[in-house]
Amino acid sequence: MSDDFLGANRLVTVFGGSGFIGRHVVRALARRGWRVRVAVRRPDLAFHLQPLGKVGQIHAVQANLRYPDSVTHALRDAAAAVNLVGILQQTGAQHFDAIQHLGAQTVAQAVKDAGLDLFVHMSAIGADPAGASLYARTKAFGEAAVRQILPSVVITRPSVVFGPEDQFFNRFAAMARLMPALPLIGGGNTKLQPVFAGDVATAVALALEGKAKPGTVYELGGPEVATLRRINEFVLKVTQRQRRLVPVSFERAKLLAVVTEALTKLSLGLYPEMFRITKDQVELLHIDNVVSPQAIAEGRTLAGLGIQPEPFETFVPTYLYRYRKTGQFASSRAV
């Protein structure tokens, strides 16, 4: 079966398609023959997506989840929809509840009103209505709102997502280049299950092709579970940096978060992002971010969708080499 046949040249609207995960989802859908409408707040910043498909296959439109009319307009003539919109930090009018809860609800209602049967909503592992983190709570509230409106929705919950443009491995590598030591919040004992952005994108595409069970929550994690300490050690090894790893208690991390949040406000957002941490992010690190045993048993994973996940230890070095002192060819020697 050809890729063009899979999408049948149908139109899918991808909300939040210009972000890190979004560009991988757009690429995966385009390769399967979908026509992709990328719905974003700033269409002028989404031109980089057009080369991912054929001429005219990918285009961007303006949509803001805080304005329902724009969401409705973005779904016109679409056969399917994907909601990838989410934030890691609150800035200006972009609040967790407005985007991850009420925004998700707005998209789901618009999808229902448009009569679409194919809808994928992206949440996150750790979504919990009773969680200490506002991020985790609003992700859970968003899931509940979407499922109430559209019981057949397929929800994906990825762990930490990695890829060439990620803000995870790249952030640690950048910090190691500039700092004499790296902090390990909570001692670095939090367990994570990094998942490749391309695998997440394939899962979304398969769901739109009817390969996922409707009304199901899929937990997406890579093949390796690693502690935050091990991940930092891995980054230092790949980038050939020798840095101390300093355990920082959760209590001290919260105090540090208060300081960086204040500096971010006082600098009008100019405080370097790599040094920022919020109290909410500290709360998230209290809980392991891994696929649950129940999801594994029920086949609600990448493996359950027939995807063999990419291990971070083989892929991440391909884009972290540039953080070495002399770049990608640091180990090369002139003869």
N, C-alpha and C positions, 0 to 999 in steps of 0.2 A: 504493500500500500504506500503510495507516494505521500510526501509531506503536504503537497498542495491539496490532496484529497482529504486529508485529516481535518483541515480547517474548513474545507468546502467553500473557501473564499467568503466566509461569514464575518460579520463585524463584531468585535469584542471591545468593550470600553474598560480600560484599566485605570482606576483611580489611584493616583500616587505612582504612576508608572515611570517618572523621571528620576526616582531615587536609586539608591544602591541596588536593592533587590529588584526594583521595578525594571531597570534596564535589562536584567537577566530574564525576567518574565516576558517582557516585550520581545526580546530576541527569540525565546523559545516558542512563543505563539506565532511570530512571523514565520519562523522556519516550518511551522506546521500548516502554513497556508492561511492563517487568520488575517483579516484586515484589522489593524489595531488602532483604536482611538485612545490616545493618552490624555486623560483628564487631570489637569494640574492647575495650581494657582497661577503659575507663570509659564504659559506656553512658549514664550520667547527663550526660556532656559531649557527647553526640551528638544531643540533642533539636533542635538547629538544622537538622538535615537533613530533618526530617519535612515542613516546608512545600515541599520541593523536589518532592514528589509528591502524589498524591491521598490522601485520608483512608485510613489503614491500609496504604498502599502501601510505606512505608519504616518499618522499625523496627530497633532496636539490641539486640544481645545481647552478653554478656560473653565475651571470648575473649582468651587470652594465648598467643602462639606458644611460650612456654617451658613451657606445660602442654598436652600433646597431647590430653588428654581434653576440654578446653574447645574445642579446634579441631574435634575430631570432632563434638561437640554442635552447634557452629555450622553444620555442613554438613548437618544432618538435613533430609531432604526437599528439598534444593536440587537444581537442574538444572544449575547452573554455579557457578564460583567465580573470584574475582579476588584476587590477593595484591598489595597496594600497600605493605605494611609495610616501612619503611626508616628509618634514622636518619642524621643528619649529624654528630652528636657523641655520644660515649659518656657516659652518666650512670647511676650506680647499677648496677642489674642489667642495664640496657639496653646490652649490648656489641655491637659490630659482628658478631662471630662468632655470638653467641647469637640475634641477630635476623635478620641478612641471609644467613646460611649455614644454621645449624641450624634456625632458625625457618622459612625457606623450605622446607627439607627436610621439616619436620613437616607443613606445609600440603600439600605435594605428596603425601606418603604418605596423609594423611587423604582427600585428593581421590581418590586411586586406590582406597582402601578403600571409599569411598562409591560407586564405579563411575561417576564423572562423566567425560564426554568433553570438556566445555568448560572449559578452564582457561587464564587469562591471568596471567602472572607479570611484575611490573614490576621491571626492573633499572635500569641507567644506562649511558649512553655512558661509556666509560673503564674498564668492568669488565675486569680483567686479573689472572689468577692469579699473574702475576709482577710486578705493579705495586708501586711503592714505598709506595703508600698502602694502609693496612689497609682502608679503605672500599672501594677498587677491588678488592682481593683478595677480600674477603668477598662482594661482589656477584658476582664471577666464580664463587666456590665455590658460592654459592647457585644460580646458573644451572646449573652442572654437576650439582648434586644433584637439582634439579628435572627436568632433561632425562633423567637416568638413571632416575628413577622413572616419569616420564610423557613419553615421547619426542614425543608429539603436542602438548605445551604450546606456546602462543604467547608469546614473550617480547618485551616492549617495552623499549627502551633510550632514554629521552628525554635530551636535553641539558638545560641549565639551563631550568627551567620558570617561566614568568611568568604573572601574573594579579593581580587586585586584592588578594589576600591574600598575595602571595609574600614570601619572605624574601630576595629578591635585589635587584630595583630599589628596593623599599621601604627596604631596609637602607641602600643607598647614599644615597638621598634623606634619610633620617633622620640619617645621619652628616654630610651636607653642611649640615644645619640647625644642627648642634651644634659642628662642628669647623672650624677655619680652613683645614685642608688634608686632602686625601684620599690615602691611601697606594696606590701602584700596585705590588703585589707582582710581582717579576720584571720590573719596568719596564712592566707593563701590556700585555705582548705576547701573552699567552695568548689564543687564539682560542676563542670560544664561539658557539653557534648557538641562541639562546633560542627556546623553543617554547611556544606558548600552551597553558595547562592545558586549555582546552576542546577543542583539537585532539587532545591526548593522550587525553582522555576519549572522544572520538569514535572514535579508533583502537581503544580497548579494547572499546567497544560493537560495532564492526564485527567484531572478532575473535570475540566471542561469538555473532555472527550468522552465522559461517562465512565471512566475507568475507576473512579472512586465511589464509595457507597454514599448515596444522598443522606443528609442529616447526620453526618459523622464528623467527629473531630480527629484529625490526624496529627500526631506528634512527630515532628521531623528533627532527627538528630543524626550526626555522623557516626562512623563506626568506632570512634574512640571517645572514651570518657576520660577527662583529665582535670586535675585540680588547677586552680589559678597559679599556684606555685610552679607546677610542671610546665604550664604554658609559658610563663615568664622565662623559665630556664631554657625552654626550647627556642624562644625568640632570641635570647642572648647567644645561644650556640649558633644559630643561623646567621646572625648579624656579626658574629665574632667580636662581641663586646663583653668586657668583664665589669660587671656591676654588682654591687651588694643588693641582696634582696632583704628588705627590712620589714618584719612583721609589724602591722599597725592594727591595734584593737578596733573593734567596731565603734566603741565610744570615742576614741581619738579621731577616727575617720569621720564621724559625724561633726566633730568640732572643725576639722579641716574643711568639710563640706560647707559649713556656715561661712567660713572665711572666703572660700572660692566663689560661693554664690554672691556674697557681698561685693567682692572685687569685680565680678561680672557685671553687676548692676552699676557700680560706680564708674566703670570704664565704658558704660553704654554698649556692652557686648564685645568690647575689643580685647578682653582678657583671653589669652591663648586657650583654645578649646581643649588641647591635649592635657592641660593642667587642671581643667575643671572637673569637679565631682559634686554631685548633689546629695542631699540627705536621702532622697528617694532611691538613688542608685546604691547607696550604702545598705539600705533596707533590703534591696533585691539580692545582695550578696549573702544574706543570711540563709537563703534557701538554695539548694542544689538545682541547677538548670539542666535536667536530663530527662530523657524519655521515660515515662512511667512503666513499670512492669505490666500493668493492665493493658496499656496501649500495645505493648509488644505481644502479649498473649492474644489479643483480639485482632492483630494484624493491622492496626491503625498507625503504620509507620511507613518509612520510605520502602523498606523491604516488602511490606504488604502491598505496595503499589508496583512492585517489580523493579525498583530502582536500587542499584548497588551504590551506596554512598561513597563519595570521595573522601579519603582520609586527609586530615589537615597536615599531617607530617610530610606527605609527599607533594602536596600542592602549594602550601604557603611559602616554602623556600623560593618558588619561582618568582615571587614578587617582593620578598624581603631582602634579597641580595643587595638591592640598591642602598640599604642602610649601613652597609659595611663601610669602613673608613675610606677605602679606595673604590667603592662601588661593586658592581656585579663581578668584575674580574679580579677581585682582591687576592684570590689564591693563585692567579697566573703569574708567571715569572718570565721575563725576557731572557732568551737564550743568547 
